[in-house]
Amino acid sequence: DDAPTLTATGTNGTFTENGSATPVFSGASVSTIETGQNITSLTFTVSGLVNGTSEKIIVDGTTITLTNGTGTTTTNGMTYNVTVSAGTATVVLTKPAGVSTANITSLVNGMTYQNTGDDLASGTRLATITQIVDSGSSTLPNVNTTTTSISSTITIAPVNDAPVATMTAANYSATE
């Protein structure tokens, strides 16, 4: 069993406050090498996080908040586990039965980043695909895991919103 392969290009896009989610990767290609195998796990990180629950990654039809948590994606039913440490979220997507290489290719190409906050600090986020695992044997000399370092830098562009004044009617009384 040969290790799976994954190639992709980081889009290195810009997310503008209050704007649409920005694509993270494009041109992905995934292979298990051997026929009849699927992808059982994909791991990626997003670093530079500073806006808590406002920072999100849309993967496999699901908006994942980049805070500690778990869930299941909509499109391929993959379980996700997010752990955050020192401003870096590690997201592990798994499905024991596996997902086809065509679907994982679409998943990687469809990843987008968004920040729903309204007071963003300028800076960058770095999304990096770090590992892919196929359903083949892991007993030596077989290899079913590939470590990768495919990155995309997302530039955050804050918007200086117009000020808002809120006034309430004052209770005023006068006597003579």
Secondary structure as the mmCIF struct_conf table of DSSP 4:
data_model
#
loop_
_struct_conf.conf_type_id
_struct_conf.id
_struct_conf.beg_label_comp_id
_struct_conf.beg_label_asym_id
_struct_conf.beg_label_seq_id
_struct_conf.end_label_comp_id
_struct_conf.end_label_asym_id
_struct_conf.end_label_seq_id
HELX_LH_PP_P HELX_LH_PP_P1 ASP A 2 PRO A 4
STRN STRN1 THR A 5 GLY A 10
STRN STRN2 THR A 14 THR A 16
TURN_TY1_P TURN_TY1_P1 GLU A 17 ASN A 18
BEND BEND1 GLY A 19 GLY A 19
STRN STRN3 THR A 22 PRO A 23
STRN STRN4 PHE A 25 SER A 31
BEND BEND2 ILE A 33 GLU A 34
TURN_TY1_P TURN_TY1_P2 THR A 35 GLY A 36
STRN STRN5 ILE A 39 SER A 47
BEND BEND3 ASN A 51 ASN A 51
HELX_RH_3T_P HELX_RH_3T_P1 GLY A 52 SER A 54
STRN STRN6 GLU A 55 VAL A 59
TURN_TY1_P TURN_TY1_P3 ASP A 60 GLY A 61
STRN STRN7 THR A 62 THR A 65
BEND BEND4 LEU A 66 ASN A 68
STRN STRN8 GLY A 69 THR A 72
BEND BEND5 THR A 74 ASN A 76
STRN STRN9 THR A 79 SER A 85
TURN_TY1_P TURN_TY1_P4 ALA A 86 GLY A 87
STRN STRN10 THR A 88 VAL A 99
HELX_RH_AL_P HELX_RH_AL_P1 THR A 101 ASN A 109
TURN_TY1_P TURN_TY1_P5 GLY A 110 GLY A 110
STRN STRN11 THR A 112 ASN A 115
BEND BEND6 ASP A 118 ASP A 119
HELX_LH_PP_P HELX_LH_PP_P2 LEU A 120 ALA A 121
BEND BEND7 SER A 122 SER A 122
STRN STRN12 GLY A 123 ASP A 134
BEND BEND8 SER A 135 GLY A 136
BEND BEND9 THR A 139 THR A 139
TURN_TY1_P TURN_TY1_P6 LEU A 140 PRO A 141
STRN STRN13 THR A 145 ALA A 157
HELX_LH_PP_P HELX_LH_PP_P3 ASP A 161 PRO A 163
#
